[in-house]
Amino acid sequence: MARTTKPDGEKLLLAVERLIEDTDELISRTEVFQRAAGIVAGREDADKVTAAAEMIIRSYSNRSAATGALTALPSVVPGAGMLVAAIGGTLLDIGLMLKHEIEMVLCLAHLHGYDITRQDERRMVFLLASMNVSEVQQGGNFLLDVAVAEMDAIVHYTPRQVTKMLASILTRLALRATSRGLWRAVPLAGIVACGLMNKWFTGEVGHRCNSLLEQRRNMERNQSTHTEADVVDARVRS
């Protein structure tokens, strides 16, 4: 009887899910940034939300930079150390970088008012983060690649569709990681390069995801406003 194995994307997803910090911890961390930005509960201030988002992105891009540098550290050992950094370090780095990026987007989602304790919202955040990691690292527009041009199309995906797309994206990232591993074999320079690349990648993903979350929130508010206006109009006509 043949043994079945999970695709690389699903394995990577399961591994990253195990690394993600507790939701309550992420909510508490977001609230720290909200207070630092001067956000008061019940009051909406776009400038302060933007400031809090920048703090979140900066914090996680720094974490990602540290991860890149540390996973490239074995390259200072000639021979075996370079091999460990190029192969093992690369796989570890992509898992940890995804952890930081997904946690970052979970914090951003909470900042924008989404309930990240809900499984459907968490899975949507995973998709949003992974999709943008794929775009930043490989170029192009993933939405157009899968023939989806609008954010509202994605938010209406079924859990099965989200999971299938996630596995596809993460498989691409796992395959792409091998080529990035060559940087790690270069002693010292590889450590600096990997740290800087990770910081830029995570920062770019954060800004893209923050813009998409803002777009989603505005879209939902507009739909809510139109619905309320239709209800009022119907009452007046009746």
Secondary structure by P-SEA (a helix, b strand, c coil): cbbbbccaaaaaaaaaaaacccaaaaaaaaaaaaaaaccccccccaaaaaaaaaaaaaaaaaaaaaaaaaaaccccccaaaaaaaacaaaaaaaaaaaaaaaaaaaaaaaaaccccccaaaaaaaaaaaaaaaaaaacccccccccccccaaaaaaccaaaaaaaaaaaaaaaaaacccccccccccaaaaaaaaaaaaaaaaaaaaaaaaaaaaaaaaaaaaaaaaaaaaaaaaaac
